[in-house]
Structure formats: C-alpha cells, structure tokens
C-alpha cells in the first residue's frame, strides 16, 4: 500500500492511524495529523493545500474531542471540505483514521 500517491498535481494520502494506540481520541488525532504533515511535506505540499478530508471515528460520541484537535491544527481560512463518519476500523485499538487529498503548489 502506498502512503501517498501523486497524480496531476494532486496528492492522495492513504488513511492514517496512530502509532500509539493507547492514547485517547485526542492523542490519536494529534498523532495522525502530525503524520499527515510529514507525508504532505515529503510529497512537496502542506496542510494549507488540503482540498478534502475524510475522518473515520470508531465511536461518533468522540467527535468533539477529535474536532478540537482538528480545529487546533487546520489553518484558519484554509479549511478543506470534510466528512466525518463512524466506522469499524482495522483494529479495535484505533480510535480515528484520517484520509486527505491535497493540491501541489
């Protein structure tokens, strides 16, 4: 599986999950966002160019905690289109998975 694919100046990231699954949803979200920052940088772009995001939560009741971490991370005035859904993730230890699509400069 590729972590990132670039096509026609658009970067498609695979769904990212936390490395430390003992963290709560806030901690896992922060980990995932840091990974997204790193992958976008490696691809030659950044979070200011995110076009859309899909966020999968193991428990939709944790939406507020995830959203607080997201709001602290996403650049004001550069908020992408976003969907958030409850889903059964690949491991019961994962609380959040985030997939993004970003433009290249």
C-alpha positions as CSV (number, residue, x, y, z in Angstrom):
1,X,0.0,0.0,0.0
2,X,1.3,3.5,-0.8
3,X,1.1,6.1,1.9
4,X,0.8,8.8,-0.8
5,X,0.1,8.9,-4.5
6,X,0.6,12.0,-6.7
7,X,-1.4,12.3,-9.9
8,X,-1.9,15.5,-11.9
9,X,-0.5,17.7,-9.1
10,X,-2.9,16.2,-6.5
11,X,-1.6,14.2,-3.5
12,X,-3.8,11.4,-2.3
13,X,-2.9,10.1,1.2
14,X,-4.0,6.7,2.4
15,X,-6.0,6.6,5.6
16,X,-3.6,7.4,8.5
17,X,-3.9,5.9,12.0
18,X,-2.0,6.5,15.3
19,X,1.2,4.6,16.1
20,X,0.5,4.8,19.9
21,X,-3.0,3.2,20.2
22,X,-3.0,3.6,24.0
23,X,-3.7,7.3,23.5
24,X,-7.3,8.7,23.7
25,X,-9.0,10.0,20.6
26,X,-7.4,13.5,21.1
27,X,-4.0,12.0,21.3
28,X,-4.5,9.7,18.4
29,X,-5.9,12.5,16.3
30,X,-2.8,14.6,17.1
31,X,-0.6,11.8,16.1
32,X,-2.4,11.3,12.8
33,X,-2.3,15.0,12.0
34,X,1.5,15.0,12.6
35,X,1.8,12.1,10.2
36,X,-0.2,13.9,7.6
37,X,2.0,17.0,8.0
38,X,5.1,14.8,7.4
39,X,3.7,12.9,4.4
40,X,2.5,16.1,2.8
41,X,5.9,17.7,3.3
42,X,7.6,14.7,1.7
43,X,5.2,15.0,-1.3
44,X,6.1,18.7,-1.6
45,X,2.9,20.3,-0.3
46,X,1.4,21.1,3.1
47,X,-1.9,21.3,5.1
48,X,-2.7,24.8,3.6
49,X,-3.4,23.0,0.3
50,X,-5.7,20.2,1.6
51,X,-8.8,20.0,-0.6
52,X,-10.8,17.4,1.3
53,X,-10.6,15.2,4.3
54,X,-12.5,12.1,5.4
55,X,-12.4,11.3,9.1
56,X,-13.4,7.9,10.4
57,X,-14.2,7.6,14.1
58,X,-14.6,4.2,15.9
59,X,-17.2,6.0,18.1
60,X,-19.0,9.1,16.9
61,X,-19.5,10.1,20.5
62,X,-15.8,11.2,20.4
63,X,-16.5,13.7,17.7
64,X,-16.0,16.8,19.9
65,X,-12.6,15.6,21.1
66,X,-11.4,14.8,17.6
67,X,-12.8,18.0,16.3
68,X,-11.0,20.1,18.9
69,X,-7.7,18.6,17.9
70,X,-8.6,19.1,14.2
71,X,-9.6,22.8,14.8
72,X,-6.3,23.5,16.6
73,X,-4.4,22.0,13.6
74,X,-6.2,23.1,10.5
75,X,-5.2,26.6,9.2
76,X,-7.8,29.3,9.8
77,X,-9.2,30.4,6.4
78,X,-7.9,27.2,4.7
79,X,-10.4,24.7,5.9
80,X,-11.0,21.8,3.5
81,X,-14.2,20.1,2.6
82,X,-14.6,17.4,5.2
83,X,-16.8,14.4,6.1
84,X,-16.7,12.6,9.4
85,X,-18.3,9.2,9.9
86,X,-18.5,6.4,12.4
87,X,-16.8,3.2,11.1
88,X,-15.4,0.0,12.3
89,X,-11.6,0.5,11.9
90,X,-9.0,-2.1,11.0
91,X,-8.1,-2.7,14.7
92,X,-10.3,-2.1,17.8
93,X,-7.3,-0.1,19.2
94,X,-7.7,2.6,16.5
95,X,-10.0,5.4,17.5
96,X,-9.6,7.6,14.4
97,X,-8.4,7.3,10.8
98,X,-7.9,10.3,8.6
99,X,-7.6,10.4,4.8
100,X,-6.8,13.6,2.9
101,X,-6.4,14.9,-0.6
102,X,-4.2,17.9,-1.2
103,X,-3.1,20.1,-4.2
104,X,0.5,20.5,-5.1
105,X,1.9,24.1,-5.2
